[in-house]
Amino acid sequence: MTDIYRKIEAELPRLRRYARALVRDAVGADDLVQDCLTRALGKLHLWREGTDLRAWLFTILHNQYVNYVRRSVRTGATVEFGEADLLLSQSANQEAGLELRDLDRALGQLPAVQRAVILLIGLEGMSYSDASAALGVPTGTVRSRLSRARLALRQLMDDEPDQQRQQPAQTRTRRRGMAQFPAREEGSALSAIAG
């Protein structure tokens, strides 16, 4: 196995994590990563030595996701239930699980462009310039989308759950102080995403 294949293999967990956060379906995410790798290996001659391989792979993944969304709009969405979904059990730490569920729902309510930026920077730890290259937008656009996405996430996470179901995201203005929430661990995924 050559060095480039080892580097690509090292990026697989990050690609999977980003794809699962984008698609919100494990099977669809694995398909997306496979499509990304197929495309990357087929176009490996286009990658230039010395450039950021991670950003190149995330650009391919993001473009494959855009194609996936366009395809799903044309064909319609389907949902499959597997036996594994029925056998899952809840962990003992319900508070953390509920917080992650709320974060997942809040991320799902963000526009796709804001969700992509917040996942690349907050979850994957990419720099602004790498995220800019992966998404094909200027760095200033990445910064403004990230700022708006973090603000929207804070508002969505601060609102009461029953209020979220009753009001559309654009009309929510009520906020609670951040001091009312339990302290979050430094470096946790939630604190990194929400800023």
C-alpha positions in Angstrom: 0.0 0.0 0.0 1.5 3.3 -1.0 1.7 6.3 1.2 -1.2 8.1 -0.5 -3.5 5.2 0.2 -2.5 5.2 3.9 -3.3 8.9 4.1 -6.7 8.4 2.5 -7.4 5.5 4.9 -6.4 7.7 7.9 -9.2 10.1 6.8 -11.9 7.5 6.7 -13.2 8.0 10.3 -13.5 11.8 9.8 -15.2 11.3 6.4 -17.7 8.9 8.0 -18.4 11.2 10.9 -19.0 14.2 8.6 -21.2 12.1 6.2 -23.3 10.8 9.1 -23.9 14.2 10.4 -24.9 15.5 7.0 -27.1 12.6 5.9 -28.4 11.7 9.3 -28.6 8.0 8.2 -25.8 5.5 8.8 -26.5 3.5 5.6 -26.8 6.6 3.5 -23.6 8.0 5.1 -21.7 4.9 4.3 -22.9 5.0 0.7 -21.8 8.6 0.5 -18.3 7.9 1.8 -18.0 5.0 -0.6 -19.0 7.2 -3.5 -16.5 9.8 -2.3 -13.7 7.2 -2.1 -14.6 5.8 -5.5 -14.5 9.3 -7.0 -11.2 10.1 -5.2 -9.4 7.0 -6.2 -10.7 7.4 -9.8 -9.5 11.0 -9.9 -6.3 10.5 -7.8 -4.2 11.8 -10.7 -5.9 15.2 -10.2 -4.6 15.6 -6.6 -1.4 17.6 -6.4 1.3 16.5 -4.0 1.8 19.2 -1.4 -1.8 20.2 -1.2 -4.1 19.3 1.7 -5.5 15.8 1.0 -8.0 16.1 3.8 -9.6 19.3 2.3 -9.6 17.6 -1.2 -11.4 14.5 0.2 -13.9 16.7 2.1 -14.6 18.7 -1.1 -15.3 15.5 -3.0 -17.6 14.3 -0.1 -19.4 17.6 0.0 -20.0 17.6 -3.7 -21.2 14.0 -3.6 -23.6 15.1 -0.8 -25.0 18.0 -3.0 -25.5 15.4 -5.7 -27.2 13.1 -3.2 -29.6 15.9 -2.1 -30.4 16.8 -5.7 -31.1 13.1 -6.5 -33.3 12.7 -3.4 -35.3 15.8 -4.3 -36.1 14.3 -7.7 -36.8 10.7 -6.4 -38.3 11.5 -3.0 -37.1 10.4 0.4 -37.4 6.8 1.7 -37.0 5.4 5.2 -36.0 1.8 6.0 -36.3 0.2 9.3 -33.8 -2.5 10.3 -33.9 -5.0 13.0 -30.9 -3.3 14.7 -32.9 -0.1 15.2 -35.4 -2.1 17.2 -32.8 -3.7 19.5 -31.0 -0.5 20.5 -31.2 0.5 24.2 -30.6 3.7 26.0 -27.4 4.4 27.9 -27.4 5.1 31.6 -26.5 8.7 31.2 -29.9 10.1 30.0 -29.0 13.8 30.4 -26.1 13.6 27.9 -28.2 11.5 25.5 -31.0 14.0 25.7 -28.6 16.9 25.1 -27.1 15.1 22.0 -30.6 14.4 20.8 -31.6 18.1 21.1 -28.3 19.1 19.3 -29.1 16.6 16.5 -32.6 18.1 16.1 -31.3 21.6 16.2 -28.6 20.8 13.6 -31.4 19.3 11.5 -33.3 22.6 11.5 -30.3 24.6 10.3 -30.1 25.3 6.6 -27.8 22.8 4.8 -25.1 25.4 4.1 -24.9 26.5 7.8 -25.0 22.8 9.0 -22.1 21.9 6.6 -19.9 24.8 7.9 -20.6 24.1 11.6 -19.9 20.4 11.1 -16.6 21.0 9.3 -15.3 23.5 11.8 -16.9 22.5 15.0 -17.0 18.7 14.7 -14.1 18.0 12.3 -11.8 20.8 13.6 -11.0 22.2 10.1 -9.5 25.6 9.7 -11.6 28.3 8.1 -9.4 28.1 4.9 -9.7 24.3 4.7 -13.5 24.5 5.2 -13.6 27.3 2.6 -11.7 25.1 0.1 -13.9 22.0 0.9 -17.1 24.0 0.4 -15.9 26.1 -2.5 -16.8 29.5 -0.9 -14.7 32.4 0.3 -13.3 32.3 3.8 -15.5 35.3 4.8 -18.6 33.4 3.8 -17.5 30.5 5.9 -17.0 32.9 8.9 -20.4 34.5 8.5 -22.2 31.2 8.0 -20.5 29.8 11.1 -21.5 32.8 13.1 -25.1 32.6 12.0 -25.2 28.9 12.5 -23.8 29.1 16.1 -26.3 31.8 16.9 -29.2 29.8 15.5 -28.0 26.7 17.4 -27.9 28.6 20.6 -31.4 29.9 20.1 -32.7 26.4 19.1 -31.0 24.8 22.1 -32.2 27.5 24.5 -35.9 27.4 23.5 -38.2 25.1 25.4 -38.8 21.8 23.5 -42.6 22.3 23.4 -42.1 25.8 22.1 -40.0 24.5 19.2 -42.8 22.3 18.0 -45.3 25.2 18.1 -43.3 28.0 16.5 -41.3 28.1 13.3 -37.5 28.8 13.7 -37.8 32.3 12.3 -40.3 33.5 14.9 -38.5 32.3 18.0 -37.0 35.2 20.0 -37.2 34.1 23.6 -33.8 33.1 25.1 -32.8 31.9 28.5 -29.4 32.8 30.0 -26.6 30.4 29.4 -25.9 30.2 33.2 -29.0 28.1 33.6 -27.4 25.2 31.7 -25.0 22.7 33.4 -21.3 23.3 32.7 -20.0 21.5 29.7 -16.7 19.8 29.5 -13.9 21.6 27.8 -13.4 20.2 24.3 -16.7 18.4 24.1 -18.3 18.1 20.7 -21.3 20.2 21.9 -19.2 23.1 23.2 -17.0 23.0 20.1 -20.0 23.2 17.8 -22.1 25.7 19.7 -19.1 27.9 20.2 
